[in-house]
Amino acid sequence: MTTEPSAVGIIAGASRFPLMVADGAKRAGHRVVVVGLRGLADPKLRTMADAFRWAGVVRVGSWVRFLRGQGVTRAILAGSVRKDEMYGRFRTLRYLPDWTAIRIWFFQTPDKRNDSVLSALADHLQSRGITLENSVQYNADDLMPEGVLTSLQPSPGQWKDIEFGWKIAKQMGRLDIGQSIAVKEQEVIAVEAIEGTDRMIERAGQLCRHGGWTLVKVAKPEQDMRFDVPTVGPGTVENLKRHGAKVMVVEAGKAFVVDREKMIEAARRCGIVIVGRREPGERNEPTTPDADPRP
């Protein structure tokens, strides 16, 4: 007697993250059912999925009907959505939200912060028999490792910026403002809000034209690994190079890395230092520049 593979749903936004999740789920022996968010998801997902359907970003009802029709009771949110575009002119006409999305957006969230909206979405999916799960459960090897990943090492001044920026970024995460901050010489250059990390990097480059600044990207103190997991990759490094950054610090164990080897190679070409850092207190290891936390 053969057992039918269990189905895992993927609600796929932009970036390679959904492709890597789909690959991980397939390798784990699951049947993969993908809702590709129109205009965002990579068309390659169609060839990887056992079942696939395009859907609008805010057509939540159609997501649910398709996933349930495919026998999905567990799903993963993967990939990014440009939330800032949802505040543009004619947003209702552009996105044509269904009644399910309207109820979630206007009536089931106390505010429009990411955690509030995504938690309300998770609650709705749960009420329809679909449980949102840890988005990196099939890709544990793709989480950011701890230590300096590049041959280039941070200078003493850059270690000070790392320590300075880390504390502020964690406070931002606690308030659900954003995941990233740009600093130089213990001064805040830019903080991420609704625009996302890539556009914050561009703004930091405009404000610090001499370059040499540091990007710190962290998870929230109580990060819900079902959604909004910090993600970096080769594209992040290339963007940092274009806008004058010299160091990228990412939280180890809680951030997803797209194509790690390609990212490290891009950092070598671009002269960018990459550091994976844990929240102080998670391990009994020194974290100050003087104690030299490098592996």
C-alpha positions as CSV (number, residue, x, y, z in Angstrom):
1,M,0.0,0.0,0.0
2,T,1.5,3.4,-1.0
3,T,0.9,6.6,0.9
4,E,0.0,9.7,-1.0
5,P,2.6,12.5,-0.3
6,S,1.3,15.2,2.0
7,A,0.7,18.5,0.3
8,V,2.5,21.7,1.2
9,G,1.1,25.0,-0.1
10,I,3.4,27.9,-1.0
11,I,2.0,31.4,-1.4
12,A,4.8,32.9,-3.5
13,G,5.9,36.5,-3.8
14,A,9.1,37.9,-5.3
15,S,12.7,36.7,-5.1
16,R,14.3,33.3,-5.2
17,F,13.1,32.4,-1.7
18,P,9.9,30.6,-2.9
19,L,11.9,28.6,-5.4
20,M,14.2,27.4,-2.6
21,V,11.3,26.6,-0.3
22,A,9.6,24.6,-3.1
23,D,12.9,22.7,-3.7
24,G,13.3,22.0,0.0
25,A,9.7,20.8,0.3
26,K,10.1,18.5,-2.7
27,R,13.3,17.0,-1.4
28,A,11.4,16.3,1.9
29,G,9.0,14.2,-0.1
30,H,6.0,16.6,-0.2
31,R,3.6,17.4,-3.0
32,V,4.0,21.2,-3.7
33,V,1.0,23.4,-4.5
34,V,1.9,27.0,-5.4
35,V,-0.2,30.1,-5.5
36,G,2.0,32.5,-7.5
37,L,1.3,36.2,-6.7
38,R,0.8,37.8,-10.1
39,G,3.5,40.2,-11.1
40,L,5.8,39.0,-8.3
41,A,6.4,35.3,-8.3
42,D,9.0,33.7,-10.6
43,P,7.3,31.8,-13.5
44,K,9.9,28.9,-12.9
45,L,7.7,27.9,-10.0
46,R,5.2,26.5,-12.5
47,T,7.6,23.8,-13.6
48,M,8.5,22.9,-10.0
49,A,5.0,22.7,-8.6
50,D,2.7,19.7,-8.7
51,A,-0.1,22.2,-8.9
52,F,0.1,25.9,-9.7
53,R,-2.2,28.9,-10.1
54,W,-1.6,32.6,-10.6
55,A,-3.6,34.9,-8.2
56,G,-3.8,38.5,-7.4
57,V,-1.8,39.9,-4.4
58,V,-5.0,40.7,-2.5
59,R,-7.3,38.0,-3.8
60,V,-7.1,36.0,-0.6
61,G,-10.3,34.1,-1.2
62,S,-9.0,32.7,-4.5
63,W,-5.8,31.5,-2.7
64,V,-7.9,29.6,-0.1
65,R,-10.2,28.0,-2.7
66,F,-7.3,26.8,-4.8
67,L,-5.3,25.5,-1.8
68,R,-8.3,23.7,-0.3
69,G,-9.2,22.2,-3.6
70,Q,-5.8,20.7,-3.8
71,G,-6.1,19.2,-0.3
72,V,-3.7,21.6,1.3
73,T,-3.9,22.0,5.1
74,R,-0.4,23.5,5.6
75,A,1.1,26.5,3.8
76,I,4.1,28.7,3.7
77,L,4.4,32.4,2.9
78,A,7.6,33.0,0.9
79,G,8.9,35.9,-1.0
80,S,8.4,39.6,-0.8
81,V,5.5,42.0,-1.6
82,R,6.1,45.7,-2.0
83,K,3.8,47.0,0.7
84,D,4.5,50.6,-0.2
85,E,2.8,50.2,-3.5
86,M,-0.5,49.4,-1.7
87,Y,-0.6,53.1,-0.6
88,G,-0.3,54.5,-4.1
89,R,-3.0,56.3,-6.1
90,F,-5.8,54.2,-7.5
91,R,-4.6,51.3,-5.3
92,T,-8.1,49.7,-5.1
93,L,-8.5,49.7,-8.9
94,R,-5.0,48.4,-9.4
95,Y,-5.2,45.5,-7.0
96,L,-8.9,44.7,-7.0
97,P,-9.0,43.2,-3.5
98,D,-11.7,40.6,-2.9
99,W,-14.1,40.7,0.0
100,T,-11.9,38.4,2.1
101,A,-8.9,40.8,1.7
102,I,-11.1,43.8,2.4
103,R,-12.3,42.3,5.6
104,I,-8.8,41.4,6.8
105,W,-7.3,44.8,5.8
106,F,-10.1,47.1,7.1
107,F,-11.8,45.2,9.9
108,Q,-9.5,42.5,11.3
109,T,-6.3,44.4,11.9
110,P,-5.8,47.0,14.7
111,D,-3.2,48.8,12.5
112,K,-1.4,48.2,9.2
113,R,2.0,47.1,10.6
114,N,3.4,43.9,9.0
115,D,2.9,41.8,12.1
116,S,-0.7,42.9,12.5
117,V,-1.7,42.3,8.9
118,L,0.1,39.0,8.5
119,S,-1.2,37.7,11.9
120,A,-4.7,38.5,10.7
121,L,-4.0,36.7,7.5
122,A,-2.7,33.7,9.4
123,D,-5.8,33.7,11.6
124,H,-8.1,33.8,8.6
125,L,-6.3,30.9,6.8
126,Q,-6.4,28.9,10.1
127,S,-10.2,29.5,10.2
128,R,-10.4,28.0,6.7
129,G,-8.4,24.9,7.7
130,I,-5.0,26.0,6.4
131,T,-2.2,26.4,8.9
132,L,0.7,28.8,8.1
133,E,4.0,27.2,9.1
134,N,7.6,28.1,9.7
135,S,8.7,29.5,6.3
136,V,12.3,28.1,6.6
137,Q,11.5,24.7,8.0
138,Y,12.7,23.0,4.8
139,N,15.7,25.2,4.4
140,A,17.5,25.3,7.7
141,D,20.9,25.1,5.9
142,D,20.1,28.4,4.1
143,L,19.9,30.4,7.4
144,M,22.7,32.9,8.0
145,P,25.6,31.3,9.7
146,E,27.5,33.0,12.6
147,G,30.9,34.7,12.0
148,V,32.7,36.7,9.3
149,L,31.9,35.0,6.0
150,T,34.4,37.0,3.9
151,S,38.1,37.2,3.9
152,L,37.8,40.9,4.5
153,Q,37.4,41.6,8.2
154,P,35.7,44.6,9.9
155,S,38.0,47.3,11.1
156,P,37.8,48.4,14.8
157,G,35.7,51.4,13.7
158,Q,33.3,49.1,11.8
159,W,32.9,46.8,14.8
160,K,31.8,49.9,16.8
161,D,29.3,50.7,14.1
162,I,28.0,47.1,14.2
163,E,27.5,47.3,17.9
164,F,25.9,50.7,17.7
165,G,23.6,49.8,14.8
166,W,22.6,46.4,16.3
167,K,21.0,47.8,19.4
168,I,19.0,50.4,17.5
169,A,17.9,47.8,14.8
170,K,16.6,45.5,17.6
171,Q,14.6,48.3,19.1
172,M,13.1,49.1,15.7
173,G,12.2,45.4,15.3
174,R,10.6,45.4,18.7
175,L,8.3,48.2,17.5
176,D,7.8,46.5,14.1
177,I,9.2,49.5,12.2
178,G,11.6,47.8,10.0
179,Q,14.5,45.3,9.8
180,S,17.5,47.3,8.7
181,I,19.5,50.4,9.6
182,A,22.4,52.2,8.0
183,V,25.1,53.6,10.2
184,K,28.5,55.3,9.9
185,E,30.8,56.5,12.7
186,Q,28.0,55.8,15.3
187,E,25.5,58.0,13.5
188,V,22.2,56.8,12.0
189,I,22.1,57.5,8.3
190,A,18.8,55.8,7.4
191,V,16.3,53.4,8.8
192,E,14.0,51.0,7.0
193,A,10.3,51.5,7.1
194,I,7.6,50.6,4.6
195,E,9.8,51.0,1.6
196,G,11.9,47.8,2.3
197,T,15.7,47.2,2.6
198,D,16.7,47.7,-1.0
199,R,15.2,51.2,-1.3
200,M,16.5,52.1,2.2
201,I,20.0,51.2,0.8
202,E,19.5,53.5,-2.1
203,R,18.5,56.3,0.3
204,A,21.5,55.7,2.5
205,G,23.8,56.0,-0.5
206,Q,22.2,59.4,-1.4
207,L,22.6,60.7,2.1
208,C,26.2,59.3,2.6
209,R,27.8,60.1,-0.7
210,H,31.3,59.4,0.6
211,G,30.3,55.8,1.3
212,G,31.9,53.5,3.9
213,W,28.7,52.9,5.8
214,T,27.4,49.7,7.5
215,L,24.1,47.9,7.0
216,V,22.7,46.0,10.0
217,K,19.7,43.7,9.3
218,V,18.1,41.8,12.1
219,A,15.0,39.7,13.0
220,K,12.5,41.1,15.4
221,P,13.2,40.2,19.1
222,E,10.2,37.8,19.0
223,Q,10.4,37.0,15.3
224,D,7.5,34.9,14.0
225,M,9.2,32.6,11.6
226,R,6.0,32.1,9.6
227,F,6.4,35.4,7.8
228,D,8.6,38.5,7.2
229,V,11.8,36.6,7.8
230,P,14.8,38.8,7.0
231,T,16.3,37.8,3.7
232,V,19.6,38.7,1.9
233,G,21.4,37.5,-1.2
234,P,23.7,38.4,-4.0
235,G,21.4,41.2,-5.1
236,T,21.6,42.8,-1.7
237,V,25.4,42.8,-1.9
238,E,25.4,44.3,-5.4
239,N,23.0,47.0,-4.2
240,L,25.2,47.8,-1.3
241,K,28.2,48.2,-3.6
242,R,26.3,50.6,-5.9
243,H,25.4,52.8,-2.9
244,G,28.7,52.9,-1.1
245,A,28.3,50.5,1.8
246,K,31.3,48.5,3.1
247,V,29.8,46.1,5.7
248,M,26.6,44.0,5.9
249,V,25.7,42.5,9.2
250,V,22.9,40.0,9.3
251,E,21.4,38.1,12.3
252,A,22.7,34.5,12.4
253,G,20.1,31.7,12.6
254,K,17.1,34.0,12.0
255,A,17.7,35.4,8.5
256,F,17.4,33.6,5.2
257,V,20.3,33.7,2.7
258,V,19.5,33.3,-1.0
259,D,22.4,31.6,-2.9
260,R,25.0,31.9,-0.1
261,E,28.1,31.0,-2.2
262,K,27.1,33.5,-4.9
263,M,26.5,36.1,-2.2
264,I,30.0,35.6,-0.7
265,E,31.5,35.7,-4.2
266,A,29.7,38.9,-4.9
267,A,31.0,40.3,-1.6
268,R,34.6,39.4,-2.6
269,R,34.2,41.2,-6.0
270,C,32.6,44.2,-4.4
271,G,34.9,44.6,-1.4
272,I,32.0,44.1,1.1
273,V,32.4,42.6,4.5
274,I,29.7,40.1,5.6
275,V,29.1,39.3,9.2
276,G,26.6,36.9,10.7
277,R,25.9,38.0,14.3
278,R,23.8,36.5,17.1
279,E,21.8,38.5,19.6
280,P,24.0,38.9,22.7
281,G,22.8,36.5,25.4
282,E,21.8,33.8,23.0
283,R,25.2,32.2,23.5
284,N,27.9,32.9,26.0
285,E,30.2,34.5,23.6
286,P,31.8,38.0,23.7
287,T,30.2,40.6,21.4
288,T,32.2,43.7,21.8
289,P,34.9,44.8,19.3
290,D,37.5,44.7,22.1
291,A,36.7,41.0,22.7
292,D,37.0,40.2,19.0
293,P,33.9,38.1,18.2
294,R,35.3,36.8,15.0
295,P,35.5,33.0,14.6
